[in-house]
């Protein structure tokens, strides 16, 4: 089974989030009043909505989001619970893996870092 690799990142302070696919598609979004964790989830949700491939590996440098979506951590924050429910709904008829990667390996993080230099 072939999986498309997707890198996501969110920066709540500036309200930006983005995803980058392995074929170098870059999509950047801005939304006011997001925490870092909410922005990370928004990046995941947007990627799931916009990318038609059935099999995805989503890479994030947010250990919290990855561990919550993989069922390792409970989700206590009501807003994150709502966002996680949306992620699960969007994953229901496809194969999606969530993997943590270090910040310096996150292509989406590099895109956002360049924006704020």
C-alpha positions, 0 to 999 in steps of 0.5 A, spaced: 500 500 500 502 506 498 502 512 502 502 520 500 506 523 506 503 530 508 507 534 513 503 539 517 504 545 522 500 550 526 503 557 529 497 559 534 501 566 535 500 568 528 494 564 526 497 560 521 497 553 519 499 549 513 501 543 510 506 540 505 505 534 501 511 530 499 510 532 491 512 539 494 504 542 494 504 547 499 498 550 502 498 556 507 492 558 511 490 564 516 485 564 522 485 568 528 484 566 535 488 559 535 492 556 540 498 552 537 494 546 538 488 548 535 492 551 529 496 544 528 489 540 528 486 545 523 492 543 519 491 536 519 483 537 518 485 542 512 489 537 509 484 531 510 479 535 506 483 537 500 487 531 499 484 526 495 488 520 496 486 515 500 492 513 504 496 518 508 501 519 513 501 525 516 507 528 520 507 533 525 512 535 530 506 536 535 507 530 540 500 532 543 496 532 537 500 525 534 499 522 541 492 524 542 490 522 535 493 515 536 489 514 542 495 515 547 493 521 550 486 523 553 483 529 550 481 534 555 480 540 552 473 541 549 475 545 543 481 540 541 476 534 542 471 537 537 477 538 532 479 531 534 472 528 532 472 532 525 479 528 524 476 522 526 470 523 521 475 525 515 479 519 516 473 514 517 473 511 510 481 512 508 487 509 511 491 515 515 497 514 520 499 520 524 507 520 526 511 525 530 517 528 527 522 532 530 521 540 528 527 540 524 524 535 519 518 538 518 517 541 511 511 545 513 514 547 520 520 550 515 515 553 511 512 557 517 519 559 520 521 562 513 515 566 513 516 569 520 524 571 519 
